[in-house]
């Protein structure tokens, strides 16, 4: 089975929005978020890794794909997104900034 343009676009939009994509290896099932076959999603994500747009971490039959800075730039261009848009994982509100402030005296 080959991915359609619409399916590729769906994966790109999801990956950019979330900044991470989890795919179960050898499941042969439909991806829970994308409603596309896991094997096809895995192949597409591996192609993004080969282009340097993502990096892969494999743990217990699950592949975690994380967007890279080059991937952010490329997907912004492909999806015609605004320069200010960022993946959820790269937003400042998701960073644990408070920890360093609360424990500043211990860090110095």
KAGI-V117210 format. One record per backbone hydrogen bond with DSSP energy under -0.5 kcal/mol. CO is the residue of the C=O (numbers start at 1). NH is the residue of the N-H. E is the energy in kcal/mol with one decimal. If there is no record, write none. Layout:
BEGIN
{{CO NH E} {CO NH E}}
END
This chain:
BEGIN
{{4 8 -2.3} {5 9 -2.5} {6 10 -2.3} {7 11 -2.3} {8 12 -2.5} {9 13 -2.7} {10 14 -2.3} {11 15 -2.9} {12 16 -2.5} {13 17 -2.6} {14 18 -2.7} {15 19 -2.5} {17 88 -2.7} {18 89 -0.7} {19 67 -2.3} {21 65 -2.7} {23 63 -3.2} {24 27 -0.9} {29 38 -3.3} {31 35 -2.2} {36 31 -3.4} {37 41 -2.2} {38 42 -2.8} {39 43 -2.2} {40 44 -2.2} {41 45 -2.7} {42 46 -2.4} {43 47 -1.7} {44 48 -1.5} {45 49 -1.8} {46 50 -2.3} {47 51 -1.1} {48 53 -2.6} {48 54 -0.8} {49 52 -1.4} {53 68 -2.0} {55 66 -2.7} {57 64 -3.4} {59 62 -1.3} {61 25 -2.7} {62 59 -3.0} {62 64 -0.5} {63 23 -2.5} {63 65 -0.6} {64 57 -2.6} {64 66 -0.5} {65 21 -2.2} {66 55 -2.2} {68 72 -2.3} {69 73 -2.1} {70 74 -2.6} {71 75 -2.8} {72 76 -2.1} {73 77 -1.7} {74 78 -2.8} {75 79 -2.8} {76 81 -2.4} {77 80 -0.7} {82 85 -1.3} {87 90 -1.7} {88 91 -1.3} {91 94 -1.6} {92 95 -1.5} {95 97 -1.7} {96 99 -0.5} {96 100 -0.6} {97 101 -1.3} {98 102 -2.7} {99 103 -1.9} {101 104 -1.1} {103 106 -0.6} {103 107 -1.4} {104 108 -1.4}}
END
